[in-house]
């Protein structure tokens, strides 16, 4: 009998450590004491982050 089991090897995506910034940072919005995660490279917390719109591909809508 032939062994029909498919075998593979594990893909290791962890070839380098994730980028981290300094610890103990807080949101730069005045009065906000939210501590930022060490992997969050931004200066604002989620609540105070400025709105960012994704780049949309395709037809460009003219502003009126």
Contact map, one row per residue, 1 for C-alpha under 8 A:
1110000000000000000000000000000000000000000000000000000000000000
1111000000000000000000000000000000000000000000000000000000000000
1111100000000000000000000000000000000000000000000000000000000000
0111110000000000000000000000000000000000000000000000000000000000
0011111000000000000000000000000000000000000000000000000000000000
0001111100000000000000000000000000000000000000000000000000000000
0000111110000000000000000000000000000000000000000000000000000000
0000011111000000000000000000000000000000000000000000000000000000
0000001111100000000000000000000000000000000000000000000000000000
0000000111110000000000000000000000000000000000000000000000000000
0000000011111000000000000000000000000000000000000000000000000000
0000000001111110000000000000000000000000000000000000000000000000
0000000000111110000000000000000000000000000000000000000000000000
0000000000011111100000000000000000000000000000000000000000000000
0000000000011111100000000000000000000000000000000000000000000000
0000000000000111110000000000000000000000000000000000000000000000
0000000000000111111000000000000000000000000000000000000000000000
0000000000000001111100000000000000000010000000000000000000000000
0000000000000000111110000000000000000010000000000000000000000000
0000000000000000011111000000000000000111100000000000000000000000
0000000000000000001111100000000000000111100000000000000000000000
0000000000000000000111111000000000000100000000000000000000000000
0000000000000000000011111000000000011100000000000000000000000000
0000000000000000000001111100000000110100000000000000000000000000
0000000000000000000001111110000000111000000000000000000000000000
0000000000000000000000011111000111110000001110000000000000000000
0000000000000000000000001111100111110000001110010000000000000000
0000000000000000000000000111110100000000001100000000000000000000
0000000000000000000000000011111100000000000100010000000000000000
0000000000000000000000000001111100000000000000000000000000000000
0000000000000000000000000000111110000000000000000000000000000000
0000000000000000000000000111111111000000000000000000000000000000
0000000000000000000000000110001111100000000000000000000000000000
0000000000000000000000000110000111110000000010000000000000000000
0000000000000000000000011110000011111000000010000000000000000000
0000000000000000000000111110000001111101000110000000000000000000
0000000000000000000000101000000000111111000000000000000000000000
0000000000000000000111110000000000011111100000000000000000000000
0000000000000000011110000000000000001111100000000000000000000000
0000000000000000000110000000000000011111110000000000000000000000
0000000000000000000110000000000000000111111000000000000000000000
0000000000000000000000000000000000000001111110000000000000000000
0000000000000000000000000111000000000000111110000000000000000000
0000000000000000000000000111100000010000011111111000000000000000
0000000000000000000000000110000001110000011111111000000000000000
0000000000000000000000000000000000000000000111111000000000000000
0000000000000000000000000000000000000000000111111000000000000000
0000000000000000000000000010100000000000000111111100000000000000
0000000000000000000000000000000000000000000111111110000000000000
0000000000000000000000000000000000000000000000011111000000000000
0000000000000000000000000000000000000000000000001111100000000000
0000000000000000000000000000000000000000000000000111110000000000
0000000000000000000000000000000000000000000000000011111000000000
0000000000000000000000000000000000000000000000000001111100000000
0000000000000000000000000000000000000000000000000000111110000000
0000000000000000000000000000000000000000000000000000011111000000
0000000000000000000000000000000000000000000000000000001111100000
0000000000000000000000000000000000000000000000000000000111110000
0000000000000000000000000000000000000000000000000000000011111000
0000000000000000000000000000000000000000000000000000000001111100
0000000000000000000000000000000000000000000000000000000000111110
0000000000000000000000000000000000000000000000000000000000011111
0000000000000000000000000000000000000000000000000000000000001111
0000000000000000000000000000000000000000000000000000000000000111
